[in-house]
Amino acid sequence: MTAIRRIDGPDVFREQFGVSRETTEKLEAYAALLKQWQKAVQLVAPSTLDDIWHRHFADSAQLLAHGPAGALRWLDVGAGAGFPGLVAAILNAATPGFRAILVESDSRKAAFLGEVARKTGAPVDILCARIEMPSTHTKVGSVDVVAARALAPLDKLLDLVVQYRGSETVGLFLKGRDADAEVLQARRRWTFELKLEPSLTDPEGRIVIVRNWSAIPEG
């Protein structure tokens, strides 16, 4: 598995992902806010603060290549510090009709997401709520893409987001070295179409791409 070169700043990020200088300026503002808020609210692992462009921005941005063409409604489950959903929104800010829904139950993290969205003009809706609640589904409905990073094992993820699935919905889940084991575990309860792609930022990571998932009837 071949990783992309180390994304150590805006210039390399811009070249790798083909985005504008305006976009990387928004990500720079994002990074500054992340470091500022991290002092009061642990948003990411402290060891990754000096590697934001690679560990967080590039890790999130790589998902865009795997979403369905024309996908306009992204749902980020357990958005945390905004990875991957807020990054996807910033990179798609010029796409007419694009909207990312960021669901985060921690009010402090939701407040951080709101501040980044305000400073960057990212096309997002932020819900301080639990993803499994019927009231959250009522507000969100079905989406084109469901994305998550470091939230729960695949089996649990599929359970959390099945109510948001439409006929063409794609699940994009960033996973680590246990991706294969998680897939095997999930297949005990779910049927789904699967594609595994290597992570471009983590030699041991996988992007788990899931379509048409449904629970296997008990008994």
Backbone bond lengths (Angstrom), bond angles and torsions (degrees), N, CA, C in turn:
res aa  C-N    CA-C-N  psi(-1)  N-CA   C-N-CA  omega(-1)  CA-C   N-CA-C  phi
1 M - - - 1.452 - - 1.522 109.30 -
2 T 1.291 117.90 129.22 1.458 121.62 -175.58 1.528 110.35 -108.22
3 A 1.309 116.22 122.29 1.463 120.67 178.15 1.519 109.80 -85.60
4 I 1.316 115.85 154.55 1.453 119.54 172.80 1.522 108.49 -69.36
5 R 1.320 115.60 164.40 1.462 118.37 178.27 1.520 109.78 -62.78
6 R 1.297 115.36 160.10 1.450 121.00 -178.89 1.531 110.43 -60.46
7 I 1.336 115.12 123.93 1.465 120.46 177.88 1.517 107.18 -91.53
8 D 1.319 116.09 95.82 1.461 119.68 -171.85 1.519 114.06 -105.20
9 G 1.335 117.08 11.22 1.454 118.65 178.47 1.515 111.71 174.17
10 P 1.322 116.68 178.87 1.467 121.09 -174.28 1.518 114.86 -62.65
11 D 1.321 118.08 -35.49 1.465 119.59 -177.20 1.532 111.22 -66.46
12 V 1.329 116.29 -44.45 1.463 119.90 179.66 1.526 109.94 -69.09
13 F 1.321 116.92 -38.59 1.464 120.50 177.80 1.525 110.38 -61.32
14 R 1.315 116.73 -45.19 1.472 121.51 -178.63 1.522 110.70 -61.48
15 E 1.310 116.66 -41.16 1.462 120.54 -179.87 1.530 110.98 -70.37
16 Q 1.327 116.95 -40.89 1.458 120.60 -176.71 1.531 112.26 -67.42
17 F 1.336 116.74 -40.81 1.462 120.13 -173.33 1.526 113.71 -106.44
18 G 1.309 117.37 -0.12 1.456 120.61 174.68 1.512 114.12 65.01
19 V 1.323 117.28 38.91 1.460 121.01 -179.91 1.528 110.14 -104.07
20 S 1.309 115.81 168.96 1.460 121.45 -176.59 1.526 111.73 -81.39
21 R 1.319 114.86 164.37 1.467 120.06 175.15 1.529 110.59 -62.83
22 E 1.330 116.33 -36.13 1.466 120.32 178.15 1.532 110.52 -60.00
23 T 1.328 116.32 -39.26 1.462 120.33 179.48 1.520 111.16 -65.09
24 T 1.325 117.34 -45.31 1.466 118.16 -179.42 1.532 111.32 -70.26
25 E 1.316 117.76 -26.39 1.471 119.55 174.10 1.527 110.59 -65.06
26 K 1.335 115.90 -37.42 1.470 119.62 176.30 1.521 110.16 -66.14
27 L 1.326 117.35 -39.66 1.460 120.41 177.69 1.527 111.26 -67.07
28 E 1.316 117.68 -33.88 1.463 120.36 175.25 1.521 110.74 -63.00
29 A 1.347 116.51 -41.12 1.465 120.40 176.46 1.527 110.29 -63.36
30 Y 1.308 116.40 -40.08 1.468 123.23 176.75 1.529 109.72 -58.91
31 A 1.323 116.61 -49.52 1.462 121.01 -178.92 1.526 111.59 -60.43
32 A 1.317 116.92 -40.95 1.463 121.00 179.78 1.525 110.88 -64.00
33 L 1.325 116.99 -42.08 1.460 120.70 178.26 1.527 111.21 -66.84
34 L 1.320 116.34 -38.02 1.459 120.27 179.03 1.531 110.41 -60.66
35 K 1.306 117.01 -45.92 1.464 120.54 179.97 1.525 111.45 -66.66
36 Q 1.322 116.08 -35.12 1.467 120.46 179.35 1.533 110.83 -68.48
37 W 1.325 117.25 -48.81 1.461 121.42 -177.21 1.526 112.35 -72.66
38 Q 1.324 117.04 -26.83 1.465 121.11 -179.00 1.527 111.69 -58.55
39 K 1.318 116.91 -25.01 1.467 120.43 -179.79 1.521 111.77 -65.37
40 A 1.343 116.85 -27.66 1.467 121.05 -178.38 1.523 113.13 -109.98
41 V 1.332 116.55 -29.82 1.464 122.16 -177.31 1.522 108.37 -130.08
42 Q 1.325 117.42 122.61 1.469 118.35 179.07 1.522 109.54 -74.52
43 L 1.324 115.42 103.34 1.459 122.14 -177.27 1.518 112.12 -93.68
44 V 1.324 116.40 -35.11 1.461 122.19 178.56 1.519 107.97 -138.67
45 A 1.319 116.69 166.92 1.464 120.37 175.63 1.531 108.94 -60.89
46 P 1.319 118.21 128.27 1.469 120.18 -177.78 1.525 113.77 -52.84
47 S 1.319 116.99 -31.28 1.465 120.39 -178.12 1.524 112.71 -67.35
48 T 1.337 117.67 -14.82 1.467 120.67 -178.05 1.528 113.12 -98.69
49 L 1.317 117.84 -1.38 1.467 120.51 -174.85 1.526 112.68 -62.07
50 D 1.308 116.80 -32.62 1.465 119.62 179.92 1.534 112.31 -88.00
51 D 1.315 116.59 5.81 1.463 120.94 -177.98 1.535 110.55 -132.09
52 I 1.337 115.63 35.11 1.461 121.12 -174.28 1.516 111.98 -59.58
53 W 1.317 117.51 -42.48 1.469 120.18 -173.65 1.527 111.87 -63.57
54 H 1.325 116.57 -37.58 1.461 119.70 -179.20 1.526 111.71 -86.99
55 R 1.338 116.78 -53.84 1.457 122.00 -171.88 1.524 113.17 -70.37
56 H 1.314 117.45 -26.77 1.461 119.68 -175.03 1.529 113.77 -119.35
57 F 1.334 117.26 -52.57 1.463 119.19 -177.26 1.531 112.25 -70.74
58 A 1.332 116.90 -51.57 1.470 119.13 179.90 1.521 111.29 -67.91
59 D 1.321 116.97 -37.96 1.453 120.96 178.55 1.528 110.74 -58.20
60 S 1.324 116.53 -40.02 1.464 121.47 178.44 1.527 111.94 -74.85
61 A 1.315 116.25 -44.07 1.469 120.94 -174.56 1.522 112.58 -62.77
62 Q 1.313 118.09 -29.29 1.471 120.29 -178.16 1.527 112.55 -62.95
63 L 1.320 117.86 -21.40 1.465 120.15 -179.65 1.524 112.89 -67.90
64 L 1.318 117.09 -25.95 1.463 119.87 -175.56 1.524 111.89 -59.83
65 A 1.309 117.40 -30.25 1.469 120.71 -179.36 1.526 112.02 -71.35
66 H 1.336 117.61 -13.53 1.458 120.71 -174.70 1.525 113.32 -109.35
67 G 1.332 117.23 -2.97 1.451 120.14 177.23 1.521 110.60 -77.51
68 P 1.332 118.02 156.02 1.464 120.39 179.12 1.523 111.24 -66.38
69 A 1.313 117.17 147.52 1.459 121.85 178.78 1.523 109.49 -58.83
70 G 1.305 115.60 133.74 1.453 120.37 177.52 1.513 115.10 79.62
71 A 1.333 118.18 9.61 1.466 120.76 179.17 1.521 109.84 -67.09
72 L 1.324 116.57 123.37 1.464 121.22 -175.88 1.527 113.51 -114.63
73 R 1.328 116.90 -19.13 1.468 119.81 -178.26 1.528 109.37 -117.75
74 W 1.335 114.61 108.31 1.459 121.77 177.87 1.524 108.95 -105.64
75 L 1.309 116.06 139.15 1.457 122.17 174.83 1.520 108.28 -117.08
76 D 1.330 116.36 121.78 1.460 121.91 176.30 1.525 107.01 -102.90
77 V 1.325 115.50 116.76 1.458 122.12 -175.23 1.522 109.83 -92.56
78 G 1.324 117.08 122.89 1.455 119.88 -176.18 1.515 109.72 63.58
79 A 1.333 115.64 59.50 1.467 121.33 -167.46 1.521 113.98 -62.92
80 G 1.323 118.10 -27.99 1.456 119.77 178.32 1.516 112.76 58.51
81 A 1.331 116.36 -118.30 1.470 121.61 179.10 1.524 112.24 -88.27
82 G 1.345 117.16 5.61 1.466 120.12 175.31 1.506 115.55 104.89
83 F 1.333 116.42 12.80 1.458 120.28 -179.00 1.528 109.38 -107.53
84 P 1.322 117.23 120.44 1.467 128.09 11.22 1.529 115.75 -100.73
85 G 1.332 118.53 -8.17 1.459 120.91 -167.12 1.509 116.62 -63.42
86 L 1.332 117.07 -41.82 1.459 119.33 -178.30 1.527 111.34 -69.79
87 V 1.324 116.53 -35.71 1.469 119.99 175.30 1.527 110.11 -63.97
88 A 1.331 116.34 -43.60 1.469 120.18 178.31 1.521 110.65 -59.22
89 A 1.328 116.83 -39.58 1.464 120.72 -179.91 1.524 111.73 -66.55
90 I 1.318 116.86 -42.17 1.464 120.25 179.21 1.525 110.10 -63.38
91 L 1.323 116.76 -41.50 1.462 120.16 -179.84 1.529 112.12 -71.16
92 N 1.328 117.42 -20.77 1.465 121.47 -179.57 1.520 112.80 -107.41
93 A 1.316 117.07 16.53 1.463 120.46 -174.48 1.529 112.81 -58.88
94 A 1.328 117.29 -28.77 1.468 120.84 -178.56 1.522 112.72 -90.40
95 T 1.332 117.71 0.34 1.462 120.93 -179.70 1.521 109.74 -85.02
96 P 1.325 119.34 115.61 1.463 120.75 -178.20 1.524 112.01 -57.06
97 G 1.322 115.91 128.58 1.452 120.86 176.11 1.511 115.85 85.72
98 F 1.336 118.13 -4.04 1.462 119.34 -178.62 1.525 110.35 -70.76
99 R 1.339 115.59 139.45 1.460 121.19 177.53 1.513 108.92 -150.52
100 A 1.320 116.67 131.61 1.460 121.64 173.50 1.521 108.19 -109.28
101 I 1.324 115.68 132.11 1.465 121.28 175.88 1.513 107.40 -101.89
102 L 1.321 116.23 119.49 1.456 121.93 -177.70 1.524 108.41 -106.03
103 V 1.326 116.58 113.93 1.461 121.32 -179.06 1.522 108.72 -104.96
104 E 1.330 116.14 119.60 1.458 122.01 -177.28 1.535 108.59 -144.22
105 S 1.323 116.40 122.97 1.467 120.35 -175.21 1.524 113.62 -81.03
106 D 1.329 118.07 -19.81 1.466 121.70 179.71 1.536 108.76 -82.03
107 S 1.316 116.44 117.71 1.474 120.42 -174.74 1.523 112.58 -63.97
108 R 1.320 117.64 -31.21 1.469 120.05 179.39 1.527 110.72 -70.07
109 K 1.317 115.82 -41.68 1.467 119.15 177.80 1.527 110.52 -68.50
110 A 1.334 116.71 -37.33 1.458 119.96 177.09 1.533 110.64 -63.02
111 A 1.329 116.49 -37.06 1.465 120.29 177.48 1.529 110.69 -65.25
112 F 1.329 116.33 -39.41 1.467 120.05 176.18 1.519 110.77 -61.79
113 L 1.320 117.00 -46.03 1.461 120.50 178.74 1.525 111.00 -57.87
114 G 1.335 115.77 -40.21 1.455 119.86 179.04 1.518 112.53 -64.44
115 E 1.326 116.52 -37.60 1.462 119.95 179.57 1.527 110.99 -68.63
116 V 1.332 117.47 -41.72 1.466 119.86 177.44 1.527 110.22 -63.85
117 A 1.329 116.33 -43.08 1.462 119.73 179.50 1.523 110.96 -61.06
118 R 1.330 115.93 -39.76 1.477 119.62 179.77 1.524 111.09 -65.50
119 K 1.332 116.56 -42.18 1.467 120.50 -176.65 1.531 112.15 -73.34
120 T 1.319 117.21 -29.92 1.475 120.22 -174.08 1.527 113.38 -103.61
121 G 1.332 116.80 -13.17 1.463 119.21 -176.52 1.516 113.27 69.94
122 A 1.329 117.21 24.26 1.466 120.94 -177.92 1.527 110.43 -65.49
123 P 1.333 117.95 139.18 1.466 121.65 179.79 1.529 111.26 -79.11
124 V 1.326 116.65 82.60 1.455 121.31 -176.82 1.525 110.94 -133.03
125 D 1.318 114.55 155.91 1.454 123.28 165.88 1.518 106.34 -118.03
126 I 1.318 117.29 132.26 1.457 121.85 -176.63 1.519 108.95 -112.58
127 L 1.327 115.87 123.28 1.453 121.40 178.58 1.519 108.85 -114.96
128 C 1.318 116.85 117.31 1.465 120.42 174.03 1.528 106.08 -86.63
129 A 1.320 115.08 91.33 1.463 121.14 -171.94 1.514 109.23 -162.07
130 R 1.324 115.85 169.86 1.448 121.12 175.20 1.523 108.69 -94.31
131 I 1.311 116.34 135.75 1.460 121.34 -172.61 1.516 112.33 -65.40
132 E 1.337 118.01 -28.26 1.464 120.00 -175.06 1.522 113.67 -82.81
133 M 1.334 118.14 -7.15 1.459 120.87 -176.91 1.523 111.85 -74.47
134 P 1.336 117.76 136.74 1.468 120.19 177.42 1.526 112.71 -56.75
135 S 1.332 117.19 -32.77 1.468 119.94 179.93 1.525 111.17 -65.46
136 T 1.342 117.63 -32.72 1.461 120.53 177.27 1.522 110.05 -68.16
137 H 1.323 116.49 -42.98 1.460 119.90 178.40 1.520 111.12 -62.96
138 T 1.333 117.02 -38.58 1.464 120.91 178.16 1.527 111.06 -58.16
139 K 1.332 116.69 -39.17 1.465 121.24 -179.67 1.525 112.40 -74.85
140 V 1.330 116.80 -33.64 1.463 120.74 -171.56 1.525 112.67 -94.50
141 G 1.331 116.95 -48.78 1.462 120.27 -175.00 1.518 111.55 75.23
142 S 1.310 117.57 -156.84 1.460 121.31 179.71 1.531 110.14 -86.49
143 V 1.328 115.74 154.43 1.464 121.72 -175.90 1.523 109.79 -132.86
144 D 1.325 115.29 168.85 1.462 120.63 178.09 1.523 112.27 -83.25
145 V 1.338 115.69 -36.72 1.467 121.56 -178.01 1.523 108.91 -135.39
146 V 1.316 116.10 134.79 1.463 122.32 168.39 1.523 106.75 -112.24
147 A 1.315 116.96 125.42 1.463 120.92 -177.94 1.519 109.93 -126.45
148 A 1.330 115.63 148.85 1.461 120.48 177.61 1.517 109.36 -157.51
149 R 1.323 113.24 152.43 1.466 119.95 176.04 1.521 108.63 -140.42
150 A 1.328 115.92 126.76 1.468 122.09 173.38 1.524 112.90 55.09
151 L 1.334 116.92 40.17 1.458 119.85 -179.91 1.526 112.05 -102.21
152 A 1.323 116.90 -52.15 1.463 121.02 -175.05 1.524 109.10 -161.15
153 P 1.343 117.87 161.92 1.469 119.96 173.57 1.527 110.45 -58.58
154 L 1.326 116.41 156.85 1.461 121.21 -174.77 1.528 112.24 -56.51
155 D 1.313 117.90 -41.68 1.462 122.09 179.44 1.527 110.48 -54.88
156 K 1.321 116.43 -47.70 1.463 121.65 -179.77 1.524 110.85 -69.89
157 L 1.325 117.28 -38.82 1.461 120.52 178.91 1.527 111.61 -58.53
158 L 1.316 116.17 -47.34 1.462 119.74 -179.37 1.520 110.98 -60.21
159 D 1.319 115.78 -35.97 1.460 120.51 177.64 1.536 110.86 -66.40
160 L 1.325 116.35 -41.91 1.465 121.33 -177.51 1.526 112.41 -66.33
161 V 1.329 117.08 -33.06 1.470 119.51 -169.93 1.517 114.84 -111.47
162 V 1.338 117.60 1.78 1.462 118.49 -176.04 1.532 111.94 -60.83
163 Q 1.329 117.05 -31.00 1.461 119.23 -178.57 1.532 112.70 -71.00
164 Y 1.328 117.15 -13.80 1.468 120.88 179.55 1.531 112.10 -96.28
165 R 1.325 116.26 1.03 1.456 121.00 -174.48 1.513 111.18 -82.17
166 G 1.345 115.85 127.95 1.450 122.07 168.31 1.516 108.90 -101.74
167 S 1.298 117.00 -175.90 1.471 119.82 -175.60 1.524 113.17 -65.25
168 E 1.333 117.70 -24.09 1.465 120.76 -177.55 1.534 112.83 -115.23
169 T 1.317 117.58 9.95 1.466 120.88 -175.89 1.524 111.27 -65.49
170 V 1.318 115.32 139.51 1.468 122.56 176.69 1.523 109.02 -116.46
171 G 1.323 116.49 133.63 1.456 121.57 172.94 1.517 109.87 -96.34
172 L 1.332 116.51 127.59 1.462 122.47 178.41 1.526 107.86 -119.88
173 F 1.318 115.96 108.46 1.451 120.14 -172.95 1.529 110.00 -123.50
174 L 1.314 115.97 121.40 1.460 121.81 177.88 1.525 108.81 -81.44
175 K 1.325 115.53 121.57 1.455 120.89 -176.12 1.522 110.86 -129.29
176 G 1.331 115.02 161.64 1.453 120.82 -179.58 1.509 112.69 -100.56
177 R 1.306 116.21 -147.04 1.470 122.01 -172.71 1.528 113.11 -66.98
178 D 1.344 117.22 -17.32 1.459 120.20 -178.19 1.525 112.83 -93.15
179 A 1.320 118.18 14.21 1.469 121.25 -175.96 1.521 112.26 -56.38
180 D 1.324 117.69 -45.94 1.464 120.22 -177.79 1.531 111.31 -62.13
181 A 1.320 116.44 -41.91 1.464 120.42 179.26 1.530 110.61 -65.84
182 E 1.314 117.09 -37.88 1.463 120.40 178.43 1.524 111.31 -65.23
183 V 1.321 116.68 -38.02 1.459 120.44 178.43 1.526 110.08 -63.92
184 L 1.331 116.85 -45.63 1.470 120.37 179.37 1.524 111.12 -60.37
185 Q 1.331 116.24 -41.78 1.465 120.29 178.77 1.522 110.78 -64.66
186 A 1.331 117.06 -42.61 1.467 120.82 -178.29 1.523 111.54 -64.90
187 R 1.329 117.21 -32.58 1.468 120.13 -177.70 1.530 112.25 -68.55
188 R 1.293 117.93 -12.50 1.460 120.12 176.23 1.530 111.12 -71.75
189 R 1.318 116.20 -23.93 1.472 119.72 -176.25 1.518 113.50 -120.39
190 W 1.330 117.56 -14.29 1.458 120.67 -172.44 1.526 111.59 -132.39
191 T 1.314 115.07 148.94 1.459 120.26 164.74 1.522 106.74 -105.74
192 F 1.323 116.87 141.70 1.466 120.11 -179.95 1.513 110.34 -166.18
193 E 1.332 113.95 156.70 1.456 120.98 170.70 1.528 107.26 -87.06
194 L 1.305 116.21 136.08 1.466 120.40 -171.46 1.519 111.80 -130.46
195 K 1.310 115.24 141.24 1.457 122.08 168.05 1.519 107.11 -138.72
196 L 1.313 116.33 131.87 1.464 121.76 177.01 1.519 109.02 -109.63
197 E 1.324 115.86 126.44 1.456 121.04 177.26 1.524 109.25 -118.26
198 P 1.317 117.55 144.86 1.463 119.03 176.61 1.521 111.29 -67.59
199 S 1.306 115.61 140.89 1.464 119.81 172.54 1.522 108.78 -68.94
200 L 1.317 115.91 140.41 1.456 120.08 178.02 1.525 112.34 -87.23
201 T 1.335 116.74 -6.32 1.461 119.55 -177.24 1.523 113.75 -116.43
202 D 1.329 116.35 -14.30 1.456 121.10 -177.95 1.526 108.74 -133.53
203 P 1.324 119.02 114.36 1.465 121.19 -177.54 1.522 113.87 -56.75
204 E 1.335 117.21 -24.66 1.462 120.42 -179.16 1.525 112.42 -101.56
205 G 1.322 117.27 -0.15 1.450 120.70 -174.38 1.514 113.66 -90.39
206 R 1.323 115.09 162.52 1.457 122.96 176.85 1.529 109.80 -135.36
207 I 1.323 115.29 150.20 1.457 121.06 166.36 1.518 105.96 -101.51
208 V 1.313 116.11 115.44 1.463 121.79 -179.88 1.530 107.46 -92.69
209 I 1.321 116.11 116.24 1.461 122.55 -177.25 1.526 107.92 -110.17
210 V 1.326 116.05 119.87 1.457 121.52 -172.56 1.524 109.89 -124.80
211 R 1.319 115.72 136.87 1.463 122.34 174.80 1.524 109.34 -132.21
212 N 1.326 114.40 154.16 1.477 121.49 171.55 1.527 113.01 51.15
213 W 1.323 116.54 49.84 1.452 117.90 178.90 1.533 110.62 -88.99
214 S 1.311 114.41 141.39 1.461 121.08 177.31 1.521 108.95 -151.35
215 A 1.323 115.97 149.52 1.459 120.95 -176.57 1.523 110.75 -71.81
216 I 1.327 116.18 140.97 1.470 121.61 174.74 1.528 107.94 -76.79
217 P 1.317 117.45 126.74 1.477 119.53 -179.91 1.524 110.86 -57.57
218 E 1.332 115.95 138.75 1.459 120.39 179.52 1.524 109.77 -73.05
219 G 1.323 114.03 147.34 1.448 119.19 177.58 1.506 113.15 86.28
